[in-house]
Amino acid sequence: MLYFYDFLASGLEVFSMCCVLGILREQYWDLRKILGTVISLAAATTGLDAVGIEANLGINIALVIAAIKLLYKNEFWKTVSDAISGSTLVVVIEMFTTYLLHWIDPAFMDQWLKMLVYLFCLAAFFCGLALFARSRRAFWTYYQKYYGMIGIVCLNFLFVQLAELYNWNETDTVDISILVLVSITVFSNMVLALKLIKNQQQKEELENQKRMADLKESFLQQMAAEQHEFAKHLQTVQIMISDRECVTRQVVSEYIEELIHKRNAPTHVGYVGDGVLSGFLNQKQKDAEKRKIRFHVLIAKTVSEFPCSQTELIELVGNLLDNAFEAVEQLEGKHRKVLFEIGRNGKTIFLQTVNDNPGNPIKANQMVARGVSTKKGHLRGYGLFNVKTIAEQHGGKLEIRQNEDIVMVKIYFINSSGQSGSP
């Protein structure tokens, strides 16, 4: 009976941990793997208790790391960071609730039925918290970006928590001074984490601004060079026309036709309304040429203001184009082409890519799921998920349409009246 109680109690604690992991990353929302984790870790901790080995916090974290690594095939340091961050959140809630219950009823910890009810309520709380976080989605992207920093701060707290647990186990009493110390530690660690993340964000913003400035400068230089070159051609035409004795009308006509053909060739992208985006599209044009992809930009109407920041805009357009380029690279000949269109329909801004369908059997709703991709390789399937996340954060929508011939991925931002105008 005692082992059965240990198994149930451990299972509820592991389930709480799985729910917290689901708050950190979407990939942990796999019911079969959650069930496997709960059963395997509960059995492991019960087995350790049976042979007289106490499954303390350190052993529990090690078991969680091993389970995540085996079931989800994550990178080792990401696995460690996830286990530490998840354990910290669970331990913080457990610590304060058990202290409160111990203060109300000092014999609470010795009553196994009450403990099971407590652990069940705790698991239900974490499950509800995870479902709420899942509906928001934004935290997944945030944690993925700063998981290392968050993990280090959480590890700092766990050291303090281990000392506090040791004191409780040795004295079997709750020292208010230690509880206050732990509370201060939790608060200071949260402040430290926010400060570190804010500093990192400022550093990234400076780097992004420099990159945006370089793109804009590159675009302006390219436009200036092309204007200078075109002016020289016009001057040449003027000289040819004035020198009628040496230059025939046919020669002038052929020169002008060649000049028109050169100007119409897709060697550069015009001004789309935003200098940074124009420069970025010119860079993607060069990238397409290297990859032997015909890349065309259609400017339905120039757009100078976007609801998202410039860095988000570049990330959004970059992911759209990278996704389209990688799709057509699987094709040959005339099918290796991508169309990018930007414009405005009333107050609704739209961006879209159109490319030939490479024939991969994947549904539109699967395309935007994190980690789902038709391409081989590690860390695939995040492009359209990030596009969808950015668009939705600014009131926009991602729309995917496809048939046997083409794939169209469109983003349109909802106008100020709240009505979406999908053009």
N, C-alpha and C positions, 0 to 999 in steps of 0.2 A: 504493500500500500504506500509505503514511504517513497519507493522509487517511482511509482505511478504519479504521485503528487509532484515529485521533482521534475518528471518528464513534462507534466502539464504546465507547471510554473515556468520551466525553461522555454517551452514552446511558445507561451504567451509573450515572454520577454523577447524571444527571437522574432516573433511576428511584429512586435513594436519596432524592432530594429529594421526589419524589412520595409515597413511603412515609411520610416524616416529616410531610408535609402531611396524610396520612390519619390520623396520630396527633392532629393538632390539630383537625380538623373532619371530620365524617362525610361531608359532601358531596363530599369529594375521593376517596371510594371509588367511582370510576366508571372501569372498565377501559378503555373506549373513549377517554375523555378523557386518562387516564394515558398510553395508547399514543400519542395525538396529541401530548401534551406532550413525551414522550421523543423522538419522531422530529423534531418541529419544532425543539426547542431543541438537540438534537444536531447537526442540520443547520446551524442558525444559528451555533453555536460553531465547527463545522468550517469553515464558509464564512468566518468572521472570521479564523481561522488561515490560511486559504488566501490571503487578501489582505494578510496581514501584521499584522493587529490581534490583539493578545493578549487573550483573553477572561479578564480578571481577575475577582476576586470581585465588584467593583462592577457590572461588565457582566453577570455571571451573575445577580445579584440583579435587575437591571433586566429581563433577559429573562424571569426567572421571574414577576415582577410582570405583565409584558405578557401572558404566556401564561395566567396565572390569571384576569386581568381579561377576556380575550377568551373563554376557554372556560367559566368559571364565573359570569361576570357579577356578581361580588361588588362591594361598595362599595370605593372606592379605598383608604381608610385601613385597612380590614380586610385588603385584598389586600397592602398594604405590610407590615402587621404579621405576616401569615402568612408572607410571603416571608422577612422578616428572622428571625423565630423559627425557621423551618425551616432556613434557611441556617446559623444559629448552631449548631444541634444537629449538622448534618452536618459543619460545619467543625471543631467541637470533636473529634468522633470521628476525623475524617480527620487532624487535626493530630497528635494523640497517637500514632495508629497509624503514620503515616508517619515521625514522629520515631523511634519505636521501631525500625522496619524500617531506617531510614537509619543508625541507630546500630549495628545488627547487620551491615548490608551497605551501605556508603557508595555503592556503584554500583547500588543497587536501583532508583533512579528512572530510570536509563538503560536498563533492560531491559524492553522493552515487553510481553513475554509475562508476566513476573512482575507487572507493573503491572496487566495485564488480570485476572489471577487475583485480585490483591488487591482491585481494584474490584468484581469479581464477588462475592467473599466479603463485602465491605462492603455491597453491595446486598442480599445474602441476609440479613445481620444486621439491616439496617433494615426489611426486609420482615417478618422474624420479630417484631421489636419492634412494628411497626405492627399485626400480627395480634393480638399479646398485648394491646396497648392497646385495640384494637377490642373485644375480648371483655370488657374492663372497663367501657367506655363512660363511666365517671364523669369521665374527664379531658376529654371533649368539652364537657360542661357547665361544668366548671371553667375551661377555656381561653376559652370563649365569654364568660364573665363578666369575665375579667381580661386579655383579649388585648392591650389597649392598653398596660397596665403591663408585661406580659411582653415585648412588642415593644420598648419603650423600653430595658429592661435589656439585652436581647439586642443592640440597636444599640450600646450602650455597649461591650459586649465586642467587637463586630466591628471597631470602630476600633482597639482594641489588637491584634486579630488581623491587620489590614492592615499595621500597623507591623512586626509580627513577620515576616510573609511578605515584606515589602520587604527586611528585613535578611537573610533566608535567600536571596532571589534575588540580592542584591548580593554576599554573601560566600560563598555556596554551602556554608555550614557551619551546624551546629546549635550555637548558643550556649546552654550550660546555664543561665546566669543569666537569659537571656530566656525560656527554657522555664519556669523557676521563676516568673518574673514573670507569665507568661501563666496558669500554674496558679493562682497566688494571685488573679489577676484573675477567673478563672472561678469560684473558690470565693466570692470577695467579692461577685460579681454574683449568685450564687445566694442568698447570705445577704440581700443587699439586696432581691432580688425577694420572698423570703419575708417580710421585714419589711414591705415596702410592701403586699403582699397581706393580711398579718395586720392592718395598720392599717386598710386598706379594709374588711375584714370586720368589724372592731370598729365602724367608723363605720356600716356598714350595719345591724349588730345594734342599735345605739342608735336608729337611725331606725326600724327595725322594731318595737322595744319601744315607742317613742313612738306609732307607728301602732296597735299592739295595745292600748295603754292608752287611746287615744282611742276605739277601737271599743268597748272594754269600758265606758268611761264613757258613751258614747252609748247603749249598750244599757240600762245601769242607769237612766239618766235617762228613757229611753222607758218602761221598766217602771214606774218611780215615777210618771210622769205618767199612765199608764194606770190604775194602782191608785188614784191620787187621783181621776181622772175617774169610775171605777167606784164609788168610795165615795160620790161626790156623787149618782150615779144611784140608789144604794141608799137614800140619805137621802131623795131625792125620792119614791121608791116608798113609803117608810115614811110620809111626810107625806100622800101621796095616799090611802093605806089608812086612816089615822087620820081623815081629813076625809071621811067618808062622805056628808055632806050635799051637798057641792059636786062631788065626784068619783064617778062611777059605776064599777061593777065593770068594765064594758066598756072604759072609758078606761084604767083601770089595766092591764087585760089587754093592750090594744094597746101601751101604753108598754113593758111587760115584753117583749112579742114583738119590738118594734123594738130593744130593748136586746140581746136574745139574738141577733138577726140581725146587729147591728153587731159583737158580740163574736166571732161565728163567721166574719165576713168575713175574707178573707186579707189584712189590712192590716198584720199584724205576724207575726213568727216567735217561737215560744215558746223557752224555755230548752232547749238541746240537751245540756247537761252541761258546756259550756265557755263562759265569758262572752265571750271574744274571738270565738270562732266564731259564737256567737249574735248578737253585734253585727254581724259581717260579713254574716251571712245576712239580717239586717234591712236592711243597706245594699243588698244584692242584690235584696231585695224592692222597694225603692224604685226601683232601676234597672229592674227588670222592669216596673213600673207605667209608667214613662216610655216604655218601648219597647213598651207595649201587649201584654205577655206575661203570661199567668196563671201565677204561680209558687207552687207549693205545697210545703211542707216537711212530711214525714212523719217523726215521731220514734218509731221503733219501740222504742227504749230509749235513755235518755240515756247519753252516753259522756263521762266526765270526764278520762280519760287516753288519750293517743294515743302510738304508738311514735315518731312524728316530732315535731319542734319545732313551736311555734305558728306561726312564720313559714312553715315548710314546709307545715303544715296549711292555712294560708290560701292559699298559692300553689297547693296541690293542689286545694282546693275551688273556688278562683277560676277555675282553668283548666277544671275540669269544667263549671262553670256558664256560663262565657263560651262554651265550645264548644257547649253545648246552646242557649243564647240565640241565638247566631249561626245555628244550624241552623234553629230555628223562625221566625226572622225572614224566612226565605224563603217561609213559608207564610202562609195567610190565615185569618181568622175563628177558629173553635173549635179549629183545629189549633195555634194559637200558645200552647202550654202546656208547662210543664216541671215535672216532679216530682223533688224531691230527697229522698232517704231516708237516714237515718242510724240506726244501731243496733248491737246486739251479739248474736251468736249463740254462747252459751257464752263462750269466750275470744277469739272472732274478731270483730274490729270491721269493719263494712262501711259504705261510702259509695257511693251510686249516683245517677245521673240517668237519667230516662226521659223521652223526648220523641218526638213524631211524626217519622217518617222523611221528610226533605225530598226523597227520591228521587234523591240523588246516587249514581252508580255507583262506589263506592269500597269496597274490602274492608277487613275489620277489621285485618289485619296492615299494610295501607298507612296506616291512620289514625294509627298510632303511629310511623310513620317520620318522621324529622326533615325538615321542608320540604315534606311532602305535605299538601295542603289542597284542599278543594272551593271555598273562598272566594277571591275575587280580591284582589290587593294584595300589597305587599312584606312580607317577613318573616312569612309565614303558615306554618301547619303545625308549630308548635313546642309548642302547648298540651298535647296528649295525650302527646307524646314526653317533656315535662318531668314530667307526671303519672306516667308509667311509670317514669321514672328515680327520682323521689322514692320511689315505692312500693317498688321493688325494693331501694333502698338500705336500707330498714327491714324487709326480709323480707316485703314485701307483693306482691300481684299485681294486674295490671290485666286486666279481662275485658270484652270488647265483644261484645254480641249484637245482632243486628238481623234484621228481616224486612221485608216490604213496608210494614208499618204503623208500627212503632216502632223506636227505637234505645235500647239500654240500655248504659250505661257504668258498670261497677262496680269498686270497689277494695275488696279485703279483705286484711287483714293476718294473716299466719300466726301461730297461737298459740304459746305457749312450748314446747309439746311437739313443735313442728315439723310438725304436721298442719294443713293449710288447711281451714277450715270454710266453704266457700262456701255462704251461706244461700240 
